[in-house]
Amino acid sequence: MTAAVRSHARMEALTRSSRTLVMGIVNVTPDSFSDGGRFYRPDDALAHAARLVEEGADILDIGGESTRPGHHPVSAEEEWRRLEPVLAELCRTSPVPISVDTYKAETAARALDQGVQIINDIWGGLADPDILRVAADADCVYLWMHNRSRPADGDPFETLVAETEAGIERCLKAGIRSERLWIDPGIGFGKTYRDNLIILKRLSEYCRRFPFPVLLGTSRKSVIGHTLGLPPEERLEGSLATVALGVQAGVRAVRVHDVQATVRTCRMVEAIRDA
């Protein structure tokens, strides 16, 4: 059995699992807000990916463009130059499914050709609508994330719900099968500090509202930094607090930098929740 076949089988098994899945982040970028380009070199990125798997990551999410506030967009060619050597190795050897964090259809298509199983699109098809067709044709898991160019003028939660409904409709019309669609409320993207707190407070409502797996991505984000007055490298406890909240609210997966601590947090909250 090839690594690609094993990984696809693992992805199918994960979708049937009842526990909260942990997606480990590997940034192949020189300007990430969280790790400062520590894993920009392919060898460093691969070593980090292996470490995250050892710590219990269910999925690896590989990104070739920083999406921190004020980041500089890169071309699809540059993004692929960063991703290709890492994906070539991981899609051949990884025991867990691989996700690629991109909003570009060209990059997504190349990654899927390598054997990637998940496309994680921070713009939910708004930046490059053709990515929806690419995901539909590949029949991969497509992770739609809520994003907007500026914060909402009205109620942030109701705006999130309405725009999630519209995003889901676009995905299904493009041919993405409902069982392949995951959603993400997009904490930290196109939202004020207060917006983020309100959405986190009402996260259980969001999870109940939609019949799709919800992924929560809060790891080391500014909502934690602003609350605690801490830089990214000191936001572990705040990140774990949001993970615990997410597990209790019913999220399907969490996307994090600190895998081992997150896995332990998830298992403990699940044990209490399910007692």
N, C-alpha and C positions, 0 to 999 in steps of 0.2 A: 504494500500500500504506500503510495507516494505521500510526501508531506502535505501537498495540496488537498488530497483526498481525506487524509486524517484531519486536517484543519477544518474542512467543510463539515465532516462528521462531528467534530467538536463543536462547531457553531450550532449545528442542529440540536445537539445535546444541551448546550447552554440555553437555547430558547425554551427548552422544556423544564429547565431547572427552576426551583421555587426560591432559591436564595438570591440575595442581591449580588449582582455581578460587579466586579471591580475592573475598570479599564485603566491600565497604566499608561502614562503619558511619556512619549519619547520625542523630544523636540530636536530636529536636525536643523537648527537655525543658529545664526550667530548673535541674535538679539532678543531671545526669549526673556520675558519679564521675570520668569521664575527661576531659571537656572543659568542665565547669562552666557548661553552658548557653550556650556560644558560638554555637550554631546554633539557638537557640530561635525567633528570628524567621524567618518563611518565606523571605525573601530571602537571609538568611545560610545557611539550610539548603540552598537550591537552588544557591547559589554553591559551597558545600562539596561537594555531590553532583557538580556539573560538574567540580570539581577532582579528585575521586576517579576519575571516569571517565577523565579525561585521564591520570591516573597508572597506569591499567591495570585498574581494578576490572571484574570480570566481572558482578557483581551488586551492587545497592545495597540495603542493609537499613535501613529507616526505622522508628524507634521513637518513640512518643509518651508513654512512661512509663518513668521510670528504674527499673532493677532492681538498683541497688547495695544492699549491705547496709544495712538500716535505712531503706530508701526508704518513702515514703508512697504507697500505692496511689491511683490516680485513677479516676474514673468513666469509663464508656465514652463518655459525652458529652464530657467534658473531653479524653479521649484523642483522640477524633475531631476535636474543634475544633483541636487542634494538628496533626493529620496531614492533614486534608482539603486545605488550600491547597497543601501540598507535593506530595501524591499527585496532585492534579488536574493539576499542571504536569508532574510527572515521568512519569506514565502517558501523557501526550500527546507528550512530546518525548524521553524518555530512549532512548538507543541500546542500553541494557542492561536486562535484566529487573529488576523491582522486587519486593523482599520487604518484608513488614510484620512487625515484631516485636511480637506481641500474644498474650495468652492469652485474650482475650475474643471469644466467638462473634459478638457484635454488631459489634464493630470489624472483625473478619475479613471478615464479610459485606459491610460497606460498602466495605472496601478492594478486595475482589475485584470488586465492581460497578464500581469505578473502572478496573480493568484490571491489578491486581496479579497476579503469577504465583506467588508463594511466600508461605505463612504460616509464620512462625517462632515457635513456641509454646514458651516457656521452661518451661511446666508440663506439656507433653505430654498435654494433654487432661484433666488432673486438676483444674485450677482451674475449668474450664468445659467439661464433657464435650460440649456441643452443638457446640463448635468442630470436632470430628471429623466430624460430619455436614455442617457447612458446607463443610469442605475436600473431603469426598467428593463432594458435590453439584456443586461447582465444578470438580472434576477438576484441581485445582491441585497443585503440589508442596507437600507438608506436611512441615515440619521438626520432628520430634519430639525434644524434649530431655529428658534425665534430670534430675529434680529431686526433692527431698524436704524435708519441713519441718524435719528434724534429721538430723545425720550418722548413718550406720549403726553399730550396736553391734558387728557382726562384721566380716568381711573386706570392705573397701570395693569391691574389684574384683568379687568374686563377687556382692555385692549389686547392683552396677551391671549385671552381666550378667543376673541373674535379673529385675531390674525393667525392663531393656530388652526382654527377651523378652516380658514381660507387656504392656509398652507397645505393642510391635509387634502383638501379638495384638488389643489393643483397637482399634488403627488399622485393621487389616484387617477386623475384624468390623463396624466402622462404615462400611465401604465404600470406604475409601481404597485405590486400586490399588497393588500392590506397586511398580510402576515410578514411582509418584509419591511414594514415602516415602523420606525421608532421616532419619538419626539423629544425635544429638549426645550425647556422654557427660556434658555439663553440668559442665565444670570450673568450680569456684568456687560451685556451687549445692548446698547441703545436704551439704557435704563439709568435713572439716577440712583444714588445711594438709598434713598427712601423707597423707590420703586422696587429695588432688589429685596429689601427687608419685607415689604408687603407681600411680594410674590412668594418668598420663602415661608412667611406666616401662613399663606393660603395654599401651600404646596399640596396638601392632601386633597383639597378641592380640585386642583388641576389634575391630579392622578385619577381621581374618580370620574372626572368629566369626559375623559377620552379612552376608548378601548384599544390603546396602543401602549407599548412599553415606553416608560419615561426614563430618560437619562438625566442625571443631575451633575452639572459641572461647576463646582464652587471652589475647587482646590486653590488655596493661596490667593484668591482674588481680592480686588480692592474693597469689596464690601466688608471683608474680614479685616483688612488693614485699617480701614477707616474706623471701624468699630473699636478695635483694640489698640490702634496707634502703633502698628508693627510693620516692619518691612516684610517682603515676600518670604524670606528664609525663616521667619519666626512665626509663621501663621499656621503651624500644624494643629494646635489645639482648637483654634477657631474653625479650621477646615473639618476636623473630626466632629465638632459640634453640628455642623451643617450636614455631614454624612449621617449622623445619628438621627437627625430630624428627617432626612430623606428616606431612610429605611423605615422609620415609623410611619411616614406619609404614604409609603407604597411605591417608591421609585423602583424601577427594574434594574438600574445600574448606576454607578457613580464613576466619574472620570477624575482621576487623581494623580498627583505626583508621588505621594507617600503611600505605597501599596501595602506594606506589611502592617502598619498601624491602622490603615483603613479596613483591611480584611478582619483584623481582630475586633475593631469597633462594630463592623457589620454583624459578625457572628454573635457578639454579645447582645446587641439590640434585638436581633432576630430571636435569640433564646428567650428574652424577656417578653417580647411581643407575642410569641407563639406559646408561651407557657399555659 
